[in-house]
Amino acid sequence: DARVTQTPRHKVTEMGQEVTMRCQPILGHNTVFWYRQTMMQGLELLAYFRNRAPLDDSGMPKDRFSAEMPDATLATLKIQPSEPRDSAVYFCASGLVPLGAPSNQPQHFGDGTRLSIL
Amino acid sequence: AQSVAQPEDQVNVAEGNPLTVKCTYSVSGNPYLFWYVQYPNRGLQFLLKYITGDNLVKGSYGFEAEFNKSQTSFHLKKPSALVSDSALYFCAVRVHQAGTALIFGKGTTLSVSS
């Protein structure tokens, strides 16, 4: 089965350090989503891309977070500088969305990066 | 504003009994509705979806869900619960005329006791 791959699975670092999380979407999927999950807030959408172009990043703190898709096989989410409140599980998901219409296809999630900022 | 509500934080059921996990939605257009399940230390896994047609949809692992337009609900059901069904369940909606992102509920923890 095709899967979304996220690396690293776990990351522990000190406050102020740069953190980079990577995602390899399912081949052929044209949309990539970044979510953050915490006990308090649940699942939050941070940003998403279609055909590598950012469509919406309104859920992301822009002063320290950035999301990019250097190519169709790699999406990155960076935090610089990191803060303890960024500790969460970050999920990447990918999906196939036809042009000009919303998709009735499900998103496929990776297993996440568990981030701890000390 | 579009939203999804899962009114129960936790549902407890005995193995072998039927289970229901509730979901209601509020959208301005016709919805696409989804259920996902999350096991510990894993990502969300797709269970089933409603797009159009028959109001009762069947999905993975014996789960089914009933779309009720008048009550704006999409409850997840299973006739006989298994201990292995214990997990976190998310309902999600995507509106036809809106963007591509799913709107997720807060999640419901299902606990099945033996």
Contacts between the chains, C-beta under 8 A, distances in Angstrom:
chain1	res1	chain2	res2	distance
A	4	B	43	7.3
A	31	B	100	5.7
A	33	B	101	6.6
A	42	B	104	7.3
A	42	B	106	4.6
A	42	B	107	6.0
A	43	B	44	8.0
A	43	B	90	6.8
A	43	B	104	4.7
A	43	B	107	7.2
A	45	B	101	5.5
A	45	B	102	8.0
A	48	B	100	6.9
A	48	B	101	5.7
A	50	B	100	6.7
A	55	B	99	6.8
A	55	B	100	7.2
A	56	B	99	6.6
A	56	B	101	6.8
A	91	B	43	5.7
A	91	B	44	7.3
A	93	B	43	7.6
A	93	B	44	7.6
A	95	B	100	7.3
A	97	B	100	4.7
A	101	B	96	8.0
A	102	B	32	7.1
A	102	B	94	5.7
A	102	B	95	7.0
A	102	B	96	5.4
A	102	B	97	7.4
A	102	B	98	6.6
A	102	B	99	7.2
A	102	B	100	5.9
A	103	B	32	8.0
A	103	B	94	7.3
A	103	B	100	5.9
A	104	B	32	5.2
A	104	B	49	7.0
A	104	B	51	4.6
A	104	B	94	7.9
A	106	B	34	5.8
A	106	B	36	7.8
A	106	B	46	4.0
A	106	B	49	6.1
A	107	B	46	7.6
A	107	B	102	6.2
A	108	B	46	7.0
A	109	B	36	7.8
A	109	B	43	3.4
A	109	B	44	4.4
A	109	B	45	7.2
A	110	B	43	5.2
A	111	B	41	7.3
A	111	B	42	5.4
A	111	B	43	4.7
A	112	B	41	8.0
A	112	B	42	7.8
A	112	B	43	5.6
A	114	B	41	7.9
